[in-house]
Amino acid sequence: MDLNTVRSDGTPLLPGARTGRDPARSIKRGPSRLPPDVVAATQRERLLDGLVHTVAEHGYQRATVSDICRAAGVTRPVFYELFSGKEDAFLAAHRHGTGVVIRRMAAAFAAAPDWCSGIREALRAMLYLLAGVPAFATMAVIEIDAVGPAGRRERDQLLTRFRAFFVEVPQPPVGVPVEALVDAVVGGVYSALHRRIDADRTDELPDLLLVLSLFCLATFLGPAEAARRLAVPSADDDPSCTRIDPSDTGQ
């Protein structure tokens, strides 16, 4: 599947999946036949795309509103009609894009037959989506640190949303509070993403599918059971979870 196109279920694109100056979204000069709200929505989308590419290329601190407007093909007055400033636009792009990621993960999780395979498929959806739009991955995971307190709050809220995938987590085999283990797992997964993206290896994110699946499962099921769940099932094994081939796109 091409992750840079609109899916049949209508799921929105990630910001940065297109260039801001995508000719398909150009608005001709002069009186427009498009309703004002459609024009504003198109300009907003182009600015979010332009921001993602600009921030990924230059970094949040060095990116300017003028740079973003040039990348989007939108004027500064229009930018300030839609956003109060660079931080406001950045946070809007982050919220929209991470919302797309969470919805894709939730759909994959819900379609799985059990929690074990649900976690695996949610991770698969996230890894391939981010790998398909590396500019957004850089902007959302790396450059969020440069935004300051507002960026840290946004990241904390995002990690809280990831915890929803562990509501049905099995009781761990050790006497440790489940909440503490979930926090550690969510933080560990995010850290693994951060390291790979920061090393400019975003295209390799899908290679993390097996190790992150094992990490998430082993924390709550124990290493042996997690390994069994991720192995090719024998006749005596539970067939609910099958082996993950890191080379399989699953798309």
VENZI-V26221 format. One line per field, one symbol per residue. phi: phi as a letter, one per 20 degrees, with the letter a starting at -180 (. if undefined). psi: psi as a letter, one per 40 degrees, with the letter a starting at -180 (. if undefined). A space follows every 10 residues. Layout:
# VENZI-V26221
phi->???
psi->???
This chain:
# VENZI-V26221
phi->.efecfffen ffffgnfcef eggfdfdffn gdeffgffgf ffffffffff fgffffednf fefdffgfff femcffgfgf fdcfrffgff ffffffffff ffffffffff fefbfgffff fffggfffff ffcfffgfff eefgfefngf ffffffffff fffffdfeff fffcedgggf ffgfffffff fffgffffel cgfeggfegf ffffgffffd dngffffffe effefeefef cdfeegeefm d
psi->hheeihidee hiiihediid fhdeeihiia hieiiddddd dddddddddd dddddddeid dehidddddd defiidddde ddieaddddd dddddddddd dddddddddd eieidddddd dddddddddd degddddddd ddeddedadd dddddddddd ddedeedehi hieifhhddd dddddddddd ddddddddef fdeeddeedd dddddddddd eiddddddde ihiadeihed hiihhdehde .
